[in-house]
Amino acid sequence: MQECRESGREEGRVGSKSTPACVFPELSTVTPQPSLSARPDFLPALSRYTSSSYPRPPPAPTGSACLCACACALLPPYLAPRTGGRGGLRISWFSSETAAPRPAPAPFSELLPASQRPSSGCRLFLGRPRGKLVTLGAAFWPPRCSHLCTETALMLTPICSSNLFSTETLLPATARVHHVTQNGGLYKKPFNEAFEETPMLVAVLTYVGYGVLTLFGYLRDFLRHWRIEKCHHATERKEQQDFVSLYQDFENFYTRNLYMRIRDNWNRPICSVPGARVDIMERQSHDYNWSFKYTGNIIKGVINMGSYNYLGFARNTGSCQEAAAKVLEEYGVGVCSTRQEIGNLDKHEELEKLVASFLGVEAAMAYGMGFATNSMNIPALVGKGCLILSDELNHASLVLGARLSGATIRIFKHNNMQSLEKLLKDAIVYGQPRTRRPWKKILILVEGIYSMEGSIVRLPEVIALKKKYKAYLYLDEAHSIGALGPTGRGVVDYFGLDPEDVDVMMGTFTKSFGASGGYIGGKKELIDYLRTHSHSAVYATSLSPPVVEQIVTSMKCIMGQDGTTLGKECIQQLAENTRYFRRRLKEMGFIIYGNEDSPVVPLMLYMPAKIGAFGREMLKRNIGVVVVGFPATPIIESRARFCLSAAHTKEILDTALKEIDEVGDLLQLKYSRHRLVPLLDRPFDETTYEETED
C-alpha cells in the first residue's frame, strides 16, 4: 500500500487543487449508509475472506462487504478503518437499492465475464483534516462474484491512478497480482532503494568537527595576516589593493583551511591503464599539502576502486586496443576541424548510426566531451519563457547548461515524485511569473544513476508524470548506459521501457566504453536541429578517430555483433559484483546509500577528519579509493565512493572488503543500526518543496 499511496498522487494528490480523476461524481447523491461498526456482516466477512486457506469461500451477504474486507486487511495500521476523528480510512457504502447499477471502472471491467457484471459495490477514501479526499480504490461486485475477492483484492492498488494503465496490456488476474504490487504497477520488478538514517550523535559530532576546524581556520588567518605564520596562498600585491578585488578573500577560506589539510587524497598521478589494478606515482609534501614532490617510487598493483570502468573496456590489450591502434595508423590522432567544416569522418557517421541502433532511437549525434554535451546542448533546446524542472542532485554539467539557457529553473527533491508533480501542477496552473502566460516548454532534467548517491531515477513514474502534464524529458545516462539493464542499454532497458518515451537521451562514452565524449539520441527532427544549433556541434573539434574506434568496438561487443558473448558476460559480471559488494558492506555494519543494482557504492564517513584518514589508510593497504566531502556533498554526508567494474574478480573484491572492514574498525565507521529509511517513506511536506527561480 505504500506504493499505492505514492502512485495515487498521479490522479489527485492530497491537498491538490484538482479533484481526483478516479472519484465518481455521480455517487455524491447516494444516501449515506451506516458505518462499519453498525454493520454486522463486516467482521465475519473480514475473518473469513482474508485467509489464504479459502480458495473459494461461500458468498458474503453482499459483494461489497467482501471486497472491503479483503482491501482493509491489506492496509497498514495507520490506515485502519475507523468511524470518527480526522484522517485514517473511511468507507462509504451504497447498494443497488440506493443507486442504479453502473459499469465497473476501467481497467477491471474487462476482467469479468458479461454474466458477472457488477450491481453493487464500495468506495474507499483516504480522509484529510481539510475534508479533501483521495480515492484509494473503487470497484463494483455482485454477490455471485464474491469468490473473486481473495484473488483480486491486491489489484485495488493501481486503480487510484488508472490512467497510467492501458487496457491493451491487461493480463489475467492470477498473472497480474505480483506485477501490480510493485510500486503501483509501474515497475516490472522490485525497486529497492533505501537510505539509512544518520545517527544523531554522529551528526552532532560532525557539526562540532566542522565548527572546530572553522575556529582554527580563523585563528590561522589571523596569524597569517600579522605575518606570524607564513602565507602560502595567492594574495594580491600592494599596488593592486586600491582596485576592485578580483575575488572575495572568504571564498577561499574553506580551500586553504579545510581542503588543504586532506588535499593529498586527490589528484594522485596514475601511470598505468585504469584497469582493475593501477600504478600510482608516490609523492610527499613538507609544507602541509601546499606543494608536493615526487619521490621517484611507483606504488605497483593498487586495487582500483574509483574509476568508472564499469564494463572493463579501459585496457591496453584485446580487440578494442587492436582496432584503435589500426585506426591510429590510418587516420592519425587529431581531426583539426569541426564536424560542420572538414572534420566529419566516415568513422563519425558509423558511430552515430551504431549509437542510434544501440539506443533504439531514430538518430543520434556524438560530441567530443561529455560535460559539454549537457552544458552546450540544453541552451539549444530551451530558453527564455521555458521552465526547467531539475533534480536537486543533478550533475554540474546539467546545472550549468540549465543556467546558460536563460530558462526559469525550479528544483524538486531528489527522486521525489510528489515534489515533481507539485511543480508540474503549479507550472500549468499559474504559468509564468507576473504575466501568467503558459510556459513555452517544460523540460524535466534527471540522471539515470546519480554519481554521488548511487541511486537510480524512478523513470517509470517520471515518464508517467511527463505524459500526464505534457512536458519534455531529458535523461542523462552518463553512468547508467552500459552499466544497467539486461543488455546494457541503460536505465530505460533496466525498467523495460520504450525509448520513444524519453524525448532527449543523453549519455557519455567515458565510463562503460572506456573512451571519451558524449552523445544525444532521439527523434530525427531533434538531431537535425542540434546539428545546426548546438555550440558543441558548430564550434568544437571532432572526436579523435582512435577514440571513435574504441567506442565502436566496445559497443559492438556489448551488442554481440563481434560474434562473441564477451559483452553479455561483462554486464552479468558487473551486476553480480555490485550485489555482492553492497551486501557484504551492509553485513559489516557500514551505512551504504543507493540502489541495490547501482555500481556506484557510497560508504558514509560523515566526519571531516575521517575523510583524509580513510583515503590514506586504504592507500597504505594498496587500495585506491575516492573520498568526497563538502561542497560536493551535504556538509554532514561526507563519504567514500566505490565504483565497481566487471574487471574486478571475486578475489580482488574479497581483498578490498577485508581491508575496508579493518579500516572501518580502526576509524569506527560502522555506524549502521539497520534503520533503513526507504525513499518512498520520506515525508512530503508542502513547505519543503517551495518553488525557486534562478
N, C-alpha and C positions, 0 to 999 in steps of 0.2 A: 504493500500500500504506500510505502514511501515513494516508490517510483510513480505511482498514480498521482500522489499529491504534487509531484514535480511536473509531470506531463499534463496534469489537469489545468495548469495555468495557461496552456496553449489556448483554451477556449474562453476562459474567464477567470483570471487570477483574482484572488481575494483582494478586495479593495480597489479593483479596477473600475474605470468609468463606464465600461460596456457590460451589457448583460451576457452571461454565458450562452454560447450558441446551442448547448445541449439542454437548456431549460425549455420546457414545452409551455408556451404562454397560455394555451387553451385550458390548461389544468388549474389555472388560478381561480376559476369559478367553482371548483369542486367543493362540495360541502365538507368541512373538517370532520375527521373521523377520530375516534378515541385513541388515546396514546397507547404505547406498547404495554404499559403497566396495567391497562384496563382490558387488554385482550387476552383471554385465557389460552388461546391457541398458539401464542407466540413461543412461550417457554418450552412446551412439548416439541414444537417444531424445531426449536434450536437444539434440543438434546438429541433428537432423532436424526436430523438431516445433515449434520456436520461430521458425522462419523464415517470413516472410510470403510467400515465393516458392512455398510448397507449400500451395495451397488445399485439396488432398485427398491428404495423404501416405498411403503404404502403412501398414497396421496395424502397431502395435508388438507385441512379444511378449506384453504384457499391457496392457489398457486403463489400469490403474492407473499403470504406468510412464510412459505418455504424458501422463496428466493431471498427475502430479507434476512431470514435466519442464517442461511449459508453465507451471505455477504457480511453480516455483522460478526460472524465467527472469525472472519479473516482480518478484521480491523485490529489495530493496536489498541492498548488500554486507553490512551488519551482520546480515541475516537469512539469509545464505547457508548452504546445508546443511553440516553438519558432524557427525561421529560422536562426538566426545569433548568434554570440557570442560563448562562451565556456561553456560547461556543459549543464544542462537542458535536455529537451526531444527532440529528433529528430525523425521524422517519414519518413521512406523511402517507396516509392510506387513502385509497379510493378503490371502488369496485364497479362492476357493471351495473349495480343498482343506482349509483350516483353519477355515473358518467357513461357516455356512449362508447361502445367498443372502438378502438382506434389501432392502427397498424404499429408494429414494433419498430423502434428506431433503427436505422442502418448502423452498422452492417449486420446485426444479428437476425434480422428478419429473413435473410437468405438462408440461414442455417436451419430453419424449421420447415417441415413439410406443410403443404397448404392446409391439411386437415388439423394441424396443430397450431394454427394462428391464434394469437392471444385475444383474450376477452377481459382480463383483469390484471392488475399488477401493482407495482410500488415505485416510489421515488425516494432516493436517499439524498439528503442535503447536509452540507457542512456549514454550520452557522458561524457567524462572526458578531461581535458586540454591536456593530452598526447596522445589523439586520441584513447585510448583503450576503447572498448565498452563492455557493459554487456547487453545482451538481456533481456528485461523485459517480452516480450511475443511475440508469433508468432502464427498465425492461418490463415487458408485459407477458405474463404466462397464464394460461388456463390451468385449471386443476388437473386436467388429464396429462399435462406436461411436467408435473412436479417431479417426476423421476429424473428429469434432466438437470435439476438444480445442483446436485452434487458435482456433476460433470462440468457445468458451465458457470458456477459461482466465481471461479477465478477469472472468468472472462469479463467481469464487470469493469475491471480497471481501465481498459482503454476507451470506454465509452465517453469519458469526460473530455476526450479530445478526438472525437470520432472522425473529424475531417482529415486527420492525419493518416487514415487507413483507407485503402481503396478496396472496393468490393471485389475487384478482379483478382486480388491476391489472397482471398479468404481460403482457409484450409478447414477441414473437418474439425469439429470441436475437440476431439481427442488428440488431434495432432497439434493444436494451437495453444493448449494450456501452458506448456513450458515457454513457448515463444512470447506470449503476451505478458507473462510475468516479468520479463526482462525490461525494466525501465519503461513501462507503459507500452511495450510492443514495438518501440522504435529500434531496439537493439536485437540482433540475432544471437547474441551470446552475452554472458555476464560481463559487466563493465566494472571492474574492481579498481577503484582509485580512492585512496584514503590518506589523510594527513594527521599524524598523531599530535595531540595537544602538547604544547610546550609546557614543561613543568614550571610551576610558579616560582620556585626557588631559583631555578636556572635562569629564568627571565630576569628576576631581580638582580642576581649576581652579574648577569651580562650588562645590564644598565649601569650597575656600580662600576664594573670594569671600564666601560667607556667613559664614565664620569671621572675616574681616577686618571685615565690617560689624557683627558681634556685638561684637567687641572695641571698636570705636569707639563703638558704642551704649552700652556700659558706661562708657566714658570720658565721654561726653556726659551720661549720667545722673549721674555723679559731679560734673561741673561744674554741672549744674542744682541738685543737692542743696545745694551750697555757694554758690549764687547767683552763680556766676561766669558762667554762661550763662543767658539769660532762659528761663524755663519757659513754654511756650505751651500745654501740655496741661492738662486739667482736674485739679485736686487737691482734696482735702478740706480744709475750713477747720480752724483750730486747735482750735476748740471741739468739733469732731467727732472728734478724734483718739482720745479715750478710748472711743468707741463701737466696736462691731464694724465692721470695714471692709465697705463695700458690694461691693468687688471687690479682688482681689489686684493690686497695682501691676504685677507682672511680666506680667500678662495683656496689657497694652498695650505691652509692650516692642517687639514686632515692629511694631506700628502706628506708634509715634512715632519709631522709629529706622530702619526699613527701608521700610515702605509710604509714609511721609510724603515720602521723597526722590523718589518717582515718582508721587505722587498726581495730578499734572496729566494723566496718561494716562487717567483715569477721570472719570465724571460730567460730561463735556463737554456743555453745553446745546445741543440741536438746535432750530432754529427753522424747520423745514420738514417736509414729509411724508417718511417714511423710505423713499424710493424708491431707485433706482439711484444717485442723487446727492442729497446733503443740504447744508443750510446750517448752519454752526456759529458760535455766538457766541464771539468772541475774548475771552480773559481772561488776566490776568497775576497773578503773585504776587511780592511783595517781601520775604517772610519765609520763604522756602524751603518753599512749598506749604502753610503753616499756614492761610493765607487767600488768597482770590482777589478781584480787582477786574476788572469788565468794562470793556473799552476803548471799547465802542460800535461796533466794527467787526464786520462779518459776513464770514466766510470762505465764499464762494459756490462752489457746484458741486463739493463734496468727494465723491469716489467712495466710496460706502458699501459697505464690505466686511465689515461687522459685524452688520447687522440680520438677523433671522430671516425676512425677507420672501422666502421660498423661491419662491413662485409669482408674486410681483409684484403681489398684490392690495392692498397697502398704498399707495394712491394717492388723489389728490383729483380724479380725473376718471374717466369711464367709467360703466358700468352699475351697479357696486356703489355708487359715490358718489351717483348719481342716486336709486337705490332707498332708500338710507339717509336722504337728505335728504327724500324724500317721507314716509317713516315718521316722521321727526323732526317734521314739520309736523302730522302726525295724532295721534301718541301722546305727543310731548314727549320729554324726556331720561330722567327717572327714573321708577321704579315706586313707590318709597317703601313697600314691603311685601315680605314673604316669599312664596314660592310657596304655602305652606300657608294663608296668610290671603287677602288680596285682591290679591296680586301675580302671579297666574298668568294671563298674557295668551294670546290666541289665537296670537300670534306664537311664544310659547314652545312651545305644543303642535305647531305646524307645524315648528319647528326640530327637536324631538325625533323626530318621525316621519321627517323627512328624514335625520337622522343615523343612525337605525336602518336605513333603506334603504341609505344610503351604505356603512355598515359591513357589511351583510349579517347583522344580528342581529335578535332578536325585538323588543327595546325599547332605548331609550336615555334618559338624563337629562342635562340641561345645568346647568352651575353657573357662577356669576359670576366665579370666579377659578380659574386653572389650578393654582396652588400648593395651594390649599385643596381642590381635587378629590382630590389624593392624601392630604394630611395629615389631612383630616377624614373620608375615607371608609374608609381602611384600618382605623382603630379600630372602625368599624361592622361590619367583616367578620370580624375575628379579635380574640381577647382572651386572657385568662389560660388556660393549658392548651393554647394553639395554638403552632405553630412557624412562623417566617418565615425563609425562605432568601433572602437578599438579595445581589445582585451588589455587589462591593466598590466599584464606581464609580457606584452609583445616585445619582440626584439628591437634593438636600437635602430636597425635599418627601416623597419616598419614605422617606428615613431618619427624618424627623420623624414621619410617620404610623405607621411601624413602632414607634417608641419610645412614642408616645402610646397605642398599642393595648394595651400590657402583655403582649404575647406574647413568647416567647423568640425571640431573634434570633441567627441564625448566618450568617456571611458566607462566600461562596465566591469564589474568584478570578475576576477579570473574564473573562467569556465562556469559562470553562474547564469543560467538561462533566465531566471526571474529578473535579474538585473538587466540583461539584454532586452528582454521583452518589454520591460518598463520604458526603456529608452526608445524602442521602436514605436510603441504606442504613443508616447508623448510627442515623438517627432512627427507622427502622422496627424495627431490631434491639433497640435499647436503650430506646426510649421516652423518657418524661420523666425528668429527673434525680431521683434519690433514690427516687421512687415506682415508676419503671419502667412506669408506665401508658402506654397508647398516646396519642399526641397527638390532640387533638380535630380539628384541621385542620393541614395542612401547606400553606403558601402560598409560592409562588415569585414573587419580585419581580424583574422585568427591564425594561429600556427597549428601544425599537425602535432608535433611534440615540442613542449616548452623546455628549452635547454637548461634552465636553472631549477625548474620544479620537477622535471621528469614526468609531467602529466600529459595526457592525450586529450585533444579537444573533443568535446561532446558533439561531434559532427552531425549525427542524425538529428539532434534537436536544433542545432544551428540551421541546418537546411530546412527543417520544418518551419522555423520562425521566418527564415528568409522567404520562403514561398508564401507564407501566410500574409506577410506585410509587404510583399513585392519589393524586396531590397536586393542588392547585389552582394555576392560573397567572394572575398579574396582570401585564398588559402595558401599559407606559406608552409611548404613541406620540406624545408631545408634539412631537418633532422629525421623526418619520417619516411621520406622517399628511399626505397631500398631496405629500410630497417623494419618496416611494418607490413603486415599483410601476408597471406599465404604465397603470393607471387612477388612480393617485394615492391608493389606499386603504391605503397604509402598508406596513409590513413583512410583514403577512400576505399582501397582494397581491403583494409583491415575491418571496416564496418560493412563491407559488401554493398556499397552504394554505387549509384550511377555517376560517372564522371561529368556528365552533362549538367548535373545539379549544382556543380561548382562553376561559377562564372569565370573566375581567374585562378588558374592552378599554377602556383609558383614553386620553384624548388631550386636546389643547388647541386652542383656536381662535386662539391668539396668534401663531402662526407662519405657516403656509401660507395661512390665511384672512384675515390682516390685521386681526384683531379682538381680542377678549379673552374669557376664560372657558375652561371645560373641559367634558368630557363623560365619561360612563361608559356602555358598552354591554354587553349580554349577554342572558341569559335574562330573560323577563318576571318570573319569580319574584324574581330578583336585583334588578331595578329597582324593583319594588313594595316590596321590603324596604327599599331605600335611601331611598325617598321618606318613610318614616316613622322611620327610624333614623339617617339621615345628618345630622350637625350642619350641613353646608353647605346641605342642603335645608330644614331646620327653622328655622334662625336667620339665614341670610344673605339679603341683599336680592337680588331677581331681576335678571336681565340687563337692561340698558338696551335698549329697543326698537330704536333705530337700530343698535346693535351686533348685535342678533339679525338684523336685515335684512341687514347686511353679511355675516354668516356664511351666511345662507340663499342670498343671491345668488351669492356666490363658490362655494359648494358645488354649486349647480345648474349653474354654469358648468363646474366640474370634471367633473360627471356628464354634461354635454352636454344638459341639459334646457332650456337657454336658446336652443336652436336654432342654436348656433354651435360651432365647433371650437376656440375660444379656450383652453378649459381643457386639452384634449389637447395643443395646441401649447405651452402653458406647461410642462406636465410633460415633454415631449420636449426643450424648450429647456433646462430645468434639468438634465436628465441629460447633455446634450451639454456644457453649461458645466462641469459637475462633472468629467467625464472629461478635458476639455481642460485645465482649470486644474491639476488634480492632475498630469497628465502633464508639463506644462511646468515646474512647480516641481521635480519629480523630475529632469528633464533638466538643470536649472540646478545641481543638487547639494545641494538642501536636504533635510533629513530630514523626511518627511511621514508622519504617523500616520493610521491608519484604513482603512476600506474604500474601494475604488476608486469605488463608487457613492454614497458619502456626501457630501452637500453641505456638511457641516461638515469643514473642512480645517485641522488643526493643523500649524503650522510651528514646529519646535523651536528655541528660543532658548537654553535652559539657564541661562546665567549671569545673575545678578540685575542687573548693570549694563546688560545688553543689553535688558532688558525695557523700561525707560524710553527708552533710546536709539532702539530700533526704532519705538516709537509716535510719538516726536517727529519723527524723520526722515521717517516716512511722511506725517505731517500737513504737514510743510514742503513735501512734493511733492503736496499736495492729495488725499491718500488717507487715509480714516479706517479704522483697524483696531482690533481688540480684542486687548489683550495680557493674559495670565493668568499668575499665579505662585502660589507657596505662600501660604496653605494650600489654595487651590482646586485645586492640582496637587501632585504629589510635589515635594519640595524641589529636586531636580535636574532637573525636567522642566518648567521654565517655557516658555511657548510664545506664539505669536501665533495667534489663531483666526480664520480667514476663513469667512464664511457666504455661499455663492453664491446667486444669485437668477436666476429666469427673466427678470427685467428687465435683467440685465446683457447688453449686446451684446458681440460679439467685439472691437469696437474698445475698449470700456471695459476688458475683461479684458486685452487686449494692453497697454494703457497701464499698468494696475496691475502686470502682470508685468514690464514694463520697469523700473518704479521699484523693485519688490521685488528684482529682480536687482541693481540698482545699490546699494541699501541693503545687500543681502546681501554684496556685495564690500566695502563700506565698513566694515561691522561684523564681517566674517569669520564669516558664519553658515552657510557652505556646508560642513557637517560630513560630508555623506553620503559613505560609501565603498562604497555599494551592497551592503552586507552585510545583507540582509533576514533577519529572524527571524520566519517565519510563526507565527501564534498557535498553530497545531496543533503546532508543534515546541517550544513552551515545555515544559520538563521538568516532569513531575508528581512531586513529592516529598511523600510522605505526611506528613513533618514540617512541610511548609509550610502545609498546609490543616488545621491543628488547629481544632477547633470552638471558637467563642467565644460566650459568652452575654452579653446586655446586661441 
